[in-house]
Amino acid sequence: MKPEQGLAQGQGLGAQLGAHYSVTLLRMQTAICHTEAGQPRQAAELYRQWLQDEAFSPRDYGYFSSLMASALALAGEPQHA
């Protein structure tokens, strides 16, 4: 298995990511990259799948929710933003 496949499947992350860093946070940062790369639909899909209020502090959840709203608007779905 390639290293990126392990990350994509969430395998072995305890040894690869820092103690405060989670797969969910990695997905949020990946979504940010997709938005910046002009792929807001992929970003919105990641936000839909991975953004959960129990995974983040209220501040971080609000931050990522605003980024999701931007991605949705850029993807042509402002009614869902």
N, CA and C atoms as an extended XYZ file, in Angstrom:
243
Properties=species:S:1:pos:R:3:atomname:S:1:resname:S:1:resid:I:1 pbc="F F F"
N         0.845       -1.171        0.000 N   MET     1
C         0.000        0.000        0.000 CA  MET     1
C         0.895        1.241        0.000 C   MET     1
N         0.531        2.203       -0.823 N   LYS     2
C         1.262        3.458       -0.879 CA  LYS     2
C         0.933        4.295        0.360 C   LYS     2
N         1.848        5.133        0.837 N   PRO     3
C         1.578        5.951        2.022 CA  PRO     3
C         0.327        6.799        1.893 C   PRO     3
N         0.109        7.389        0.708 N   GLU     4
C        -1.076        8.232        0.551 CA  GLU     4
C        -2.366        7.426        0.619 C   GLU     4
N        -2.321        6.145        0.268 N   GLN     5
C        -3.504        5.304        0.396 CA  GLN     5
C        -3.813        5.063        1.870 C   GLN     5
N        -2.781        4.864        2.658 N   GLY     6
C        -2.978        4.675        4.091 CA  GLY     6
C        -3.602        5.896        4.724 C   GLY     6
N        -3.140        7.075        4.336 N   LEU     7
C        -3.729        8.298        4.863 CA  LEU     7
C        -5.164        8.452        4.409 C   LEU     7
N        -5.422        8.149        3.148 N   ALA     8
C        -6.773        8.284        2.617 CA  ALA     8
C        -7.743        7.358        3.346 C   ALA     8
N        -7.256        6.232        3.797 N   GLN     9
C        -8.119        5.269        4.476 CA  GLN     9
C        -8.068        5.424        5.994 C   GLN     9
N        -7.257        6.378        6.480 N   GLY    10
C        -7.184        6.613        7.910 CA  GLY    10
C        -6.401        5.560        8.662 C   GLY    10
N        -5.475        4.875        7.995 N   GLN    11
C        -4.720        3.811        8.624 CA  GLN    11
C        -3.367        4.325        9.108 C   GLN    11
N        -2.993        3.921       10.288 N   GLY    12
C        -1.673        4.244       10.802 CA  GLY    12
C        -1.459        5.714       11.092 C   GLY    12
N        -2.512        6.464       11.324 N   LEU    13
C        -2.355        7.897       11.493 CA  LEU    13
C        -1.749        8.263       12.829 C   LEU    13
N        -1.923        7.433       13.838 N   GLY    14
C        -1.338        7.739       15.141 CA  GLY    14
C         0.163        7.886       15.058 C   GLY    14
N         0.800        7.086       14.247 N   ALA    15
C         2.247        7.143       14.102 CA  ALA    15
C         2.687        8.210       13.110 C   ALA    15
N         1.795        8.634       12.212 N   GLN    16
C         2.177        9.555       11.156 CA  GLN    16
C         1.817       11.006       11.451 C   GLN    16
N         0.778       11.235       12.231 N   LEU    17
C         0.334       12.583       12.535 CA  LEU    17
C         0.603       12.888       14.002 C   LEU    17
N         0.730       14.171       14.323 N   GLY    18
C         0.955       14.569       15.706 CA  GLY    18
C        -0.253       14.260       16.581 C   GLY    18
N        -0.052       14.312       17.876 N   ALA    19
C        -1.107       13.953       18.824 CA  ALA    19
C        -2.329       14.852       18.693 C   ALA    19
N        -2.138       16.127       18.382 N   HIS    20
C        -3.259       17.061       18.257 CA  HIS    20
C        -3.854       17.098       16.849 C   HIS    20
N        -3.255       16.374       15.945 N   TYR    21
C        -3.642       16.423       14.534 CA  TYR    21
C        -4.457       15.187       14.202 C   TYR    21
N        -5.602       15.374       13.588 N   SER    22
C        -6.490       14.245       13.296 CA  SER    22
C        -6.754       14.138       11.796 C   SER    22
N        -7.333       13.023       11.412 N   VAL    23
C        -7.743       12.813       10.028 CA  VAL    23
C        -8.763       13.874        9.627 C   VAL    23
N        -9.647       14.237       10.547 N   THR    24
C       -10.666       15.242       10.238 CA  THR    24
C       -10.012       16.586        9.926 C   THR    24
N        -9.031       16.969       10.717 N   LEU    25
C        -8.325       18.226       10.451 CA  LEU    25
C        -7.588       18.155        9.117 C   LEU    25
N        -6.988       17.021        8.824 N   LEU    26
C        -6.328       16.839        7.525 CA  LEU    26
C        -7.327       17.018        6.386 C   LEU    26
N        -8.529       16.475        6.534 N   ARG    27
C        -9.553       16.619        5.495 CA  ARG    27
C        -9.974       18.075        5.330 C   ARG    27
N       -10.076       18.812        6.432 N   MET    28
C       -10.448       20.226        6.346 CA  MET    28
C        -9.366       21.012        5.596 C   MET    28
N        -8.120       20.718        5.880 N   GLN    29
C        -7.032       21.398        5.178 CA  GLN    29
C        -6.972       20.991        3.712 C   GLN    29
N        -7.314       19.758        3.422 N   THR    30
C        -7.392       19.312        2.029 CA  THR    30
C        -8.510       20.051        1.299 C   THR    30
N        -9.631       20.258        1.977 N   ALA    31
C       -10.739       21.007        1.384 CA  ALA    31
C       -10.316       22.445        1.080 C   ALA    31
N        -9.571       23.056        1.989 N   ILE    32
C        -9.061       24.409        1.753 CA  ILE    32
C        -8.208       24.420        0.489 C   ILE    32
N        -7.350       23.432        0.338 N   CYS    33
C        -6.486       23.333       -0.849 CA  CYS    33
C        -7.311       23.195       -2.124 C   CYS    33
N        -8.353       22.367       -2.073 N   HIS    34
C        -9.214       22.206       -3.253 CA  HIS    34
C        -9.859       23.532       -3.639 C   HIS    34
N       -10.329       24.282       -2.655 N   THR    35
C       -10.937       25.579       -2.948 CA  THR    35
C        -9.923       26.505       -3.594 C   THR    35
N        -8.740       26.583       -3.015 N   GLU    36
C        -7.690       27.458       -3.543 CA  GLU    36
C        -7.217       27.018       -4.929 C   GLU    36
N        -7.340       25.734       -5.226 N   ALA    37
C        -6.925       25.207       -6.533 CA  ALA    37
C        -8.038       25.309       -7.573 C   ALA    37
N        -9.141       25.964       -7.208 N   GLY    38
C       -10.225       26.132       -8.163 CA  GLY    38
C       -11.131       24.920       -8.288 C   GLY    38
N       -11.182       24.103       -7.249 N   GLN    39
C       -12.025       22.903       -7.241 CA  GLN    39
C       -13.012       22.954       -6.071 C   GLN    39
N       -13.899       23.953       -6.063 N   PRO    40
C       -14.783       24.111       -4.900 CA  PRO    40
C       -15.775       22.969       -4.713 C   PRO    40
N       -16.144       22.276       -5.770 N   ARG    41
C       -17.073       21.142       -5.606 CA  ARG    41
C       -16.435       20.027       -4.776 C   ARG    41
N       -15.167       19.729       -5.055 N   GLN    42
C       -14.465       18.710       -4.268 CA  GLN    42
C       -14.329       19.168       -2.817 C   GLN    42
N       -14.057       20.454       -2.642 N   ALA    43
C       -13.942       20.999       -1.286 CA  ALA    43
C       -15.264       20.869       -0.548 C   ALA    43
N       -16.356       21.247       -1.200 N   ALA    44
C       -17.667       21.176       -0.560 CA  ALA    44
C       -18.004       19.746       -0.169 C   ALA    44
N       -17.654       18.804       -1.002 N   GLU    45
C       -17.922       17.401       -0.683 CA  GLU    45
C       -17.139       16.961        0.549 C   GLU    45
N       -15.885       17.360        0.640 N   LEU    46
C       -15.103       17.027        1.839 CA  LEU    46
C       -15.704       17.654        3.088 C   LEU    46
N       -16.097       18.921        2.989 N   TYR    47
C       -16.737       19.565        4.138 CA  TYR    47
C       -18.007       18.822        4.534 C   TYR    47
N       -18.818       18.445        3.566 N   ARG    48
C       -20.065       17.726        3.875 CA  ARG    48
C       -19.788       16.408        4.589 C   ARG    48
N       -18.748       15.721        4.157 N   GLN    49
C       -18.439       14.406        4.725 CA  GLN    49
C       -17.768       14.489        6.093 C   GLN    49
N       -16.920       15.486        6.301 N   TRP    50
C       -16.044       15.475        7.464 CA  TRP    50
C       -16.299       16.559        8.507 C   TRP    50
N       -17.029       17.613        8.180 N   LEU    51
C       -17.221       18.708        9.127 CA  LEU    51
C       -18.320       18.347       10.120 C   LEU    51
N       -17.909       18.088       11.350 N   GLN    52
C       -18.825       17.717       12.426 CA  GLN    52
C       -18.513       18.587       13.634 C   GLN    52
N       -19.549       19.130       14.262 N   ASP    53
C       -19.307       20.060       15.361 CA  ASP    53
C       -18.602       19.414       16.546 C   ASP    53
N       -18.804       18.124       16.772 N   GLU    54
C       -18.155       17.469       17.913 CA  GLU    54
C       -16.655       17.239       17.688 C   GLU    54
N       -16.184       17.390       16.470 N   ALA    55
C       -14.766       17.167       16.164 CA  ALA    55
C       -13.914       18.412       16.397 C   ALA    55
N       -14.552       19.576       16.578 N   PHE    56
C       -13.819       20.830       16.676 CA  PHE    56
C       -14.335       21.682       17.823 C   PHE    56
N       -13.513       22.635       18.232 N   SER    57
C       -13.974       23.648       19.180 CA  SER    57
C       -15.032       24.498       18.476 C   SER    57
N       -15.869       25.210       19.225 N   PRO    58
C       -16.862       26.071       18.566 CA  PRO    58
C       -16.225       27.080       17.612 C   PRO    58
N       -15.075       27.629       17.992 N   ARG    59
C       -14.389       28.588       17.119 CA  ARG    59
C       -13.958       27.934       15.809 C   ARG    59
N       -13.311       26.775       15.908 N   ASP    60
C       -12.836       26.088       14.704 CA  ASP    60
C       -13.991       25.607       13.837 C   ASP    60
N       -15.061       25.136       14.472 N   TYR    61
C       -16.228       24.699       13.708 CA  TYR    61
C       -16.814       25.872       12.922 C   TYR    61
N       -16.896       27.034       13.555 N   GLY    62
C       -17.393       28.223       12.869 CA  GLY    62
C       -16.506       28.626       11.712 C   GLY    62
N       -15.194       28.539       11.929 N   TYR    63
C       -14.234       28.877       10.872 CA  TYR    63
C       -14.407       27.952        9.668 C   TYR    63
N       -14.417       26.648        9.917 N   PHE    64
C       -14.545       25.699        8.805 CA  PHE    64
C       -15.926       25.773        8.155 C   PHE    64
N       -16.948       26.094        8.939 N   SER    65
C       -18.288       26.265        8.366 CA  SER    65
C       -18.318       27.444        7.402 C   SER    65
N       -17.607       28.526        7.745 N   SER    66
C       -17.562       29.681        6.836 CA  SER    66
C       -16.805       29.334        5.557 C   SER    66
N       -15.762       28.519        5.684 N   LEU    67
C       -15.030       28.081        4.490 CA  LEU    67
C       -15.899       27.173        3.623 C   LEU    67
N       -16.704       26.346        4.257 N   MET    68
C       -17.621       25.492        3.509 CA  MET    68
C       -18.632       26.349        2.755 C   MET    68
N       -19.151       27.385        3.402 N   ALA    69
C       -20.112       28.274        2.746 CA  ALA    69
C       -19.479       28.929        1.518 C   ALA    69
N       -18.241       29.337        1.635 N   SER    70
C       -17.539       29.936        0.486 CA  SER    70
C       -17.380       28.931       -0.644 C   SER    70
N       -16.990       27.705       -0.298 N   ALA    71
C       -16.817       26.657       -1.312 CA  ALA    71
C       -18.140       26.368       -2.015 C   ALA    71
N       -19.219       26.305       -1.235 N   LEU    72
C       -20.530       26.048       -1.838 CA  LEU    72
C       -20.936       27.180       -2.788 C   LEU    72
N       -20.697       28.411       -2.368 N   ALA    73
C       -21.035       29.548       -3.238 CA  ALA    73
C       -20.205       29.503       -4.522 C   ALA    73
N       -18.929       29.212       -4.385 N   LEU    74
C       -18.063       29.130       -5.572 CA  LEU    74
C       -18.449       27.957       -6.477 C   LEU    74
N       -19.002       26.917       -5.884 N   ALA    75
C       -19.404       25.732       -6.658 CA  ALA    75
C       -20.773       25.913       -7.306 C   ALA    75
N       -21.358       27.090       -7.142 N   GLY    76
C       -22.654       27.342       -7.766 CA  GLY    76
C       -23.839       26.853       -6.945 C   GLY    76
N       -23.620       26.661       -5.639 N   GLU    77
C       -24.687       26.213       -4.754 CA  GLU    77
C       -24.903       27.224       -3.615 C   GLU    77
N       -25.136       28.491       -3.923 N   PRO    78
C       -25.264       29.480       -2.852 CA  PRO    78
C       -26.459       29.230       -1.945 C   PRO    78
N       -27.465       28.538       -2.423 N   GLN    79
C       -28.626       28.246       -1.594 CA  GLN    79
C       -28.272       27.312       -0.442 C   GLN    79
N       -27.173       26.578       -0.537 N   HIS    80
C       -26.743       25.668        0.522 CA  HIS    80
C       -25.652       26.280        1.392 C   HIS    80
N       -25.197       27.447        1.020 N   ALA    81
C       -24.079       28.068        1.752 CA  ALA    81
C       -24.469       28.580        3.084 C   ALA    81
